[in-house]
Amino acid sequence: MLEIMRYAQSASRVEVELDGYLNYHFVTAPPEAGDTPRLMLEAGINAAAMVDAPDRRRRPVISLRSSPWKAGHVTNPWHDEFDLDHGHVRYYGDHKPTTIGLPGATAGNRAFLDAWALHAATDPRERLQAPPLLIYRSITVNRGSRSLVKGHVEFCGAAVIERLEHVVQRDPETGRSFPNLVLDLAVIDLADTGDALDMRWIDDRRNSKLDAEQAARHAPASWRRWIRDGRAAIPRARRRVVSSRVRSAEDQRPAGGSAEADLLQRLYTHFEGRKHAFELLAARVTAQILGRSGARYHDGWLTRPGGDGGVDFVGRLDVGTAANNLPLVVLGQAKCVTPSSSISPDQVARVVARLRRGWIGVFVTTGVFSRQAQVEVIDDQYPLVLIDGKTLAEQVLRMAAADHNGNLDALLNSITGDYDIAITYRRPDEILLG
């Protein structure tokens, strides 16, 4: 992603580099490609020639080139929008003020309309035929005392058409209105290949000897997920760049053989047959963590088993001073799972769905949180604290040392003994009354 390449119309496909940059034609059509036509970027919308494959005729790929410096010019009086960190590109079709006919009259828009029929299909077999959209952005390169605005492109990823609309635009020079197409593109996640596109996928799609299923063997995992699940998969297939707050599974588990690792396994074993009692331990760990934030945490209650609706315990966090206090409802979810298990985005979303304005959530588990679950919490700015197995074990050791002279059995017996009296049949917002 964001690789800068030198694009020259007639450059050799044998040379790896041109003028110190990757040779676009080597990357997209290497020497072993033989007589396969090049994937050109002469226009904004560049649809590869159709291939007569064994199953049916298909278009291998559509390459898009956006030229930011032309935006507002008579030849390109619209502005493409790029938000690659959130996997979104808004791209306008190639209908111009001088074009006669409807938006499908131009070659590029015709290719868009044909592709949209496959990208919007409800049948996975139709989506399998859909051509990926490869997105490039022309960029300025400084070479010595010169700034070159042509001949260099930046690869911005592969995309699914999320939405296609017919719009009316206005030519800034003449004031004349004209129809066009605009596409919202979901740039797909390439994390499984190191944020790089395996061009063998595109080579296979251009191979007339391979059917669509065979041609998808090198497709990114996110693309295959979209083929399988359709539009519902787009939020999780979309590329997102998040901060280092996303932690690996290894960072969320205690080191093997450590006291914390032994404790975590012991917690799972102890609460395996009485997982509801684990909710009280989770509530007390939450009190320890939030209480050290500088705010005042007040214990609440546990919800009744089987009727929690995604909430296992309730607490209150008072932010500010006694005279200027903001009480926040805390909703907690506890999951006692094997330490090797991963909490999915769906499980996290269940807690988030219960939150109201001014409420925060806490999710405590003996396992770890999947990367995607963390990404969604961070990227969507959910007010949710994630407490993984490693953090849980560290807190329990501190609690045992502080309150039970290091005796873990005494702590666990206290949790189990207090469980029944901690259950209360009340609405979460009632904690604000106390």
C-alpha positions in Angstrom: 0.0 0.0 0.0 1.1 3.6 -0.8 4.0 2.3 -2.9 5.2 4.9 -5.4 5.8 3.6 -8.9 7.2 5.1 -12.1 4.6 5.0 -14.9 5.7 5.4 -18.4 3.4 4.4 -21.2 6.0 2.4 -23.3 8.4 1.4 -20.6 9.9 -2.1 -20.7 8.2 -4.7 -18.5 11.6 -6.3 -17.9 13.2 -3.5 -15.9 12.4 -3.7 -12.2 13.0 0.0 -11.6 12.8 3.2 -13.6 14.5 6.4 -12.4 14.9 5.0 -8.9 11.2 3.9 -8.5 9.5 0.6 -9.1 8.5 0.1 -12.7 4.7 0.0 -12.9 4.7 -2.3 -15.9 7.1 -4.8 -14.2 4.8 -5.0 -11.2 1.5 -5.3 -13.1 2.8 -7.4 -16.1 6.2 -9.0 -15.5 8.2 -10.7 -18.2 6.7 -14.1 -17.6 3.3 -12.6 -18.5 4.2 -13.2 -22.1 1.9 -11.5 -24.6 -0.7 -10.6 -22.0 -1.8 -7.0 -22.7 -0.5 -4.4 -20.3 -2.7 -2.8 -17.6 -2.5 0.8 -18.7 -3.3 4.0 -16.7 -3.8 6.4 -19.6 -7.3 7.3 -18.5 -9.0 7.8 -15.2 -10.9 4.6 -15.6 -9.0 1.8 -17.2 -11.0 -1.4 -17.7 -8.9 -4.5 -18.7 -10.0 -6.5 -21.7 -12.6 -9.2 -21.2 -11.3 -12.8 -20.8 -13.1 -15.8 -22.2 -12.7 -18.1 -19.2 -13.9 -21.7 -18.9 -17.0 -20.9 -16.8 -18.0 -17.5 -18.3 -16.6 -14.3 -19.8 -15.2 -12.0 -17.1 -13.4 -8.6 -16.7 -10.2 -9.2 -14.8 -9.8 -5.8 -13.2 -10.6 -2.1 -13.4 -7.7 0.2 -12.7 -8.5 3.8 -11.5 -6.2 6.7 -11.6 -7.0 9.9 -9.8 -5.2 13.1 -10.7 -5.6 15.6 -7.8 -4.0 18.5 -9.6 -6.7 18.3 -12.3 -9.6 18.6 -9.9 -11.7 21.7 -10.8 -10.2 21.7 -14.4 -12.6 21.6 -17.4 -11.3 18.0 -18.1 -11.9 16.9 -14.6 -14.3 19.3 -12.8 -14.9 17.1 -9.7 -12.8 16.1 -6.7 -12.2 12.4 -5.8 -12.0 11.9 -2.1 -9.5 9.6 -0.4 -9.6 8.5 3.2 -7.4 5.5 3.1 -6.9 5.2 6.9 -10.6 4.4 7.1 -10.7 2.4 3.8 -12.9 4.8 1.8 -12.6 6.4 -1.6 -15.3 8.5 -3.4 -14.6 8.3 -7.1 -16.4 10.1 -9.9 -17.1 8.7 -13.4 -15.8 9.9 -16.7 -18.9 11.7 -18.0 -17.9 15.2 -19.0 -19.8 18.4 -19.8 -19.3 17.8 -23.5 -20.4 14.1 -23.4 -23.7 13.4 -25.2 -26.0 10.9 -23.6 -26.6 9.3 -20.2 -23.8 8.5 -17.8 -23.3 5.1 -19.4 -22.3 6.6 -22.7 -18.6 6.7 -21.8 -16.4 3.6 -21.7 -15.4 4.1 -18.1 -18.9 4.5 -16.8 -20.1 1.5 -18.8 -17.4 -0.5 -17.1 -18.6 0.8 -13.7 -22.2 -0.1 -14.4 -21.3 -3.6 -15.5 -19.1 -4.1 -12.5 -21.8 -2.7 -10.1 -24.2 -5.4 -11.2 -21.7 -8.0 -9.9 -20.5 -6.1 -6.8 -24.2 -5.6 -5.7 -25.2 -9.2 -6.5 -26.8 -11.2 -3.7 -25.4 -14.5 -5.1 -21.8 -15.4 -4.1 -21.3 -17.0 -7.5 -22.0 -13.6 -9.2 -19.7 -11.8 -6.7 -17.0 -14.3 -7.6 -17.0 -12.8 -11.1 -16.8 -9.2 -9.9 -13.6 -7.4 -11.0 -11.6 -5.8 -8.2 -10.9 -2.1 -8.5 -7.2 -1.2 -8.2 -6.8 2.4 -7.1 -3.9 4.7 -8.0 -3.2 8.3 -7.3 -1.0 10.5 -9.4 1.6 12.3 -7.2 4.2 14.9 -7.5 7.8 13.8 -7.2 10.7 16.1 -6.6 13.8 15.3 -8.6 16.6 17.8 -8.1 15.3 21.3 -8.7 12.3 20.0 -10.6 8.9 18.9 -9.4 7.4 16.3 -11.7 3.6 16.1 -11.7 3.4 13.3 -14.3 4.7 9.8 -14.6 4.5 8.7 -11.0 1.6 6.9 -9.3 0.9 5.8 -5.8 -0.9 2.5 -5.2 -3.8 3.0 -2.9 -5.3 -0.5 -2.7 -7.9 -2.8 -4.0 -11.6 -2.0 -3.5 -15.2 -3.2 -3.6 -17.9 -1.0 -4.9 -20.0 -0.2 -1.9 -22.4 2.2 -3.5 -23.1 3.7 -7.0 -25.2 6.8 -7.5 -26.3 8.9 -10.4 -25.5 12.5 -9.7 -25.8 15.9 -11.5 -22.6 18.0 -11.6 -21.8 21.5 -12.6 -19.0 22.5 -14.9 -17.1 25.3 -13.0 -16.1 27.1 -16.2 -19.4 27.2 -18.1 -21.9 26.6 -15.3 -23.5 23.9 -17.4 -24.9 20.9 -15.6 -24.3 17.3 -16.7 -25.1 13.8 -15.4 -22.4 11.5 -14.0 -21.8 8.5 -11.7 -20.1 8.6 -8.3 -18.9 5.5 -6.5 -18.2 4.9 -2.9 -15.4 2.4 -2.7 -14.5 0.2 0.3 -10.7 -0.3 0.2 -10.2 -3.8 1.5 -7.9 -4.9 4.3 -4.6 -6.5 3.2 -3.3 -7.2 6.6 -2.9 -11.0 5.9 -0.3 -10.1 3.2 1.5 -7.4 5.1 -0.6 -4.5 3.6 0.6 -5.5 0.1 -1.4 -6.9 -2.8 -0.4 -10.3 -4.3 -0.4 -9.5 -8.0 -0.7 -13.2 -8.8 -4.4 -12.7 -8.0 -4.7 -10.2 -10.9 -2.6 -12.4 -13.1 -4.9 -15.4 -12.5 -8.0 -13.3 -13.2 -6.4 -12.5 -16.6 -5.6 -16.1 -17.3 -8.3 -17.5 -19.7 -7.5 -21.1 -18.7 -8.7 -20.5 -15.1 -12.3 -20.4 -14.0 -13.4 -17.8 -11.4 -12.9 -20.1 -8.4 -9.4 -21.0 -9.5 -8.6 -17.3 -10.2 -9.4 -16.4 -6.6 -6.8 -18.6 -5.1 -4.4 -15.7 -4.4 -7.2 -13.2 -3.5 -6.9 -11.4 -0.2 -8.7 -13.0 2.7 -10.9 -9.9 3.0 -12.0 -10.2 -0.6 -12.9 -13.9 -0.2 -14.9 -13.0 2.9 -16.8 -10.4 0.9 -17.5 -13.0 -1.9 -18.9 -15.4 0.8 -20.9 -12.9 2.9 -21.6 -10.0 0.6 -22.4 -6.5 1.8 -22.6 -7.6 5.5 -18.8 -8.4 5.3 -17.7 -4.9 4.1 -17.3 -3.3 7.6 -14.9 -6.0 8.6 -13.2 -6.4 5.2 -12.5 -2.6 5.0 -9.0 -1.3 5.5 -8.4 0.5 8.8 -5.3 2.1 10.1 -5.3 2.2 13.9 -2.8 3.1 16.5 -0.5 0.9 18.5 -3.4 0.5 21.0 -4.2 -2.7 19.2 -2.5 -5.5 21.1 -1.5 -8.8 19.8 -2.8 -12.0 21.3 0.6 -12.7 22.8 0.6 -9.3 24.5 -2.8 -10.2 26.1 -1.6 -13.5 27.6 0.8 -14.0 30.5 4.2 -15.4 29.6 4.2 -19.2 29.6 5.3 -20.7 32.9 4.8 -17.4 34.8 2.8 -17.1 38.0 0.2 -15.1 36.1 -0.2 -17.9 33.5 -0.7 -20.5 36.2 -3.2 -18.2 37.9 -5.2 -17.6 34.8 -5.6 -21.3 34.1 -6.5 -21.8 37.8 -9.2 -19.1 37.5 -10.7 -20.8 34.4 -10.7 -24.2 36.1 -12.2 -22.8 39.3 -15.1 -21.0 37.6 -15.6 -23.5 34.8 -18.7 -25.0 36.5 -19.9 -21.8 38.0 -19.2 -19.1 35.4 -21.9 -16.8 36.9 -19.7 -16.4 40.0 -16.9 -15.2 37.7 -19.0 -12.1 37.1 -18.4 -11.0 40.7 -14.6 -11.4 40.3 -14.8 -9.4 37.1 -16.8 -6.6 38.9 -14.2 -6.4 41.6 -11.3 -6.3 39.1 -13.1 -3.5 37.3 -13.4 -1.6 40.6 -9.7 -1.9 41.1 -8.8 -0.7 37.6 -11.3 2.2 37.3 -10.7 3.2 40.9 -7.0 3.8 40.2 -7.9 6.2 37.4 -8.4 9.0 39.9 -12.2 8.8 39.7 -14.3 7.3 42.5 -15.8 3.9 41.7 -18.8 2.6 43.5 -19.8 -1.1 43.5 -23.2 -1.9 42.2 -24.7 -5.3 41.7 -24.8 -8.4 39.5 -27.6 -9.0 37.1 -29.7 -12.1 37.3 -28.3 -15.2 35.4 -29.9 -15.7 32.0 -31.6 -12.3 31.9 -28.6 -10.0 31.6 -29.1 -9.1 27.9 -25.4 -8.5 27.5 -24.7 -7.0 30.9 -23.4 -9.0 33.9 -22.7 -6.3 36.4 -23.4 -2.7 37.1 -21.3 0.0 38.8 -20.9 3.8 39.0 -17.9 6.0 38.3 -17.9 9.5 39.7 -15.7 11.9 37.8 -14.9 15.3 39.3 -15.1 16.7 42.8 -17.8 16.3 45.3 -19.2 19.7 44.4 -18.8 19.2 40.7 -19.5 15.6 40.1 -20.4 13.6 36.9 -21.7 10.1 37.7 -21.3 7.6 34.9 -23.1 4.3 34.7 -20.7 1.3 34.2 -22.0 -1.7 32.4 -19.9 -4.8 32.7 -19.6 -8.1 30.7 -17.6 -11.1 32.0 -16.6 -14.1 29.9 -14.8 -17.0 31.5 -13.3 -18.8 28.6 -10.2 -20.9 28.0 -7.1 -18.6 28.1 -6.4 -19.4 24.5 -9.9 -18.3 23.3 -10.5 -15.0 21.5 -13.4 -12.6 22.0 -15.0 -11.7 18.7 -16.4 -8.3 17.5 -19.9 -9.6 17.8 -19.5 -10.3 21.5 -18.1 -6.8 22.1 -20.9 -5.3 20.0 -23.5 -6.9 22.3 -22.2 -4.8 25.2 -21.9 -1.6 23.2 -25.5 -2.0 22.1 -26.6 -1.6 25.7 -24.7 1.7 26.3 -26.5 5.0 26.5 -25.1 8.5 26.4 -23.1 9.1 29.6 -22.5 5.3 30.2 -19.3 3.3 29.8 -18.7 -0.4 29.3 -16.2 -2.8 30.6 -15.5 -6.3 29.2 -13.5 -8.7 31.3 -12.3 -12.1 30.1 -9.8 -14.8 30.8 -9.1 -14.9 27.1 -7.9 -12.3 24.6 -9.7 -9.8 22.3 -9.4 -10.4 18.6 -7.6 -7.7 16.5 -10.9 -6.9 14.8 -12.7 -6.4 18.0 -10.1 -4.0 19.2 -10.1 -2.2 15.9 -13.8 -1.6 16.0 -13.7 -0.3 19.6 -10.8 2.1 18.8 -12.0 3.2 15.3 -15.6 3.7 16.3 -14.5 5.4 19.6 -16.7 3.2 21.8 -16.6 4.0 25.5 -15.5 0.5 26.3 -12.6 -0.7 28.6 -11.2 -4.1 27.5 -9.6 -6.2 30.3 -7.8 -9.2 28.9 -6.5 -12.4 30.6 -3.1 -11.0 31.4 -4.5 -7.9 33.0 -7.0 -9.9 34.9 -4.4 -12.2 36.3 -2.2 -9.3 37.4 -5.1 -7.6 39.2 -6.2 -10.8 40.9 -2.6 -11.4 42.3 -2.7 -7.8 43.6 -6.1 -8.3 45.2 -5.0 -11.6 46.9 -1.9 -9.9 48.2 -3.7 -6.8 49.5 -6.8 -8.4 51.0 -5.9 -12.1 51.8 -2.2 -12.1 52.5 -1.5 -13.6 49.2 -3.9 -16.5 49.8 -5.7 -17.1 46.4 -8.0 -19.7 47.8 -9.3 -17.3 50.4 -10.0 -14.7 47.7 -11.8 -17.2 45.4 -13.9 -18.6 48.4 -14.8 -15.0 49.2 -16.0 -14.4 45.6 -18.0 -17.6 45.6 -19.5 -17.0 49.0 -20.6 -13.5 48.2 -22.1 -14.3 44.7 -25.7 -14.9 45.7 -26.1 -11.8 47.8 -24.6 -9.6 45.0 -27.4 -10.3 42.6 -30.0 -7.6 42.3 -33.1 -7.1 40.1 -32.7 -3.5 39.2 -32.4 -1.3 36.1 -28.8 -0.1 35.5 -29.8 3.6 35.7 -31.0 3.1 39.2 -27.4 3.2 40.4 -27.4 6.9 39.7 -29.9 7.3 42.6 -27.6 5.9 45.2 
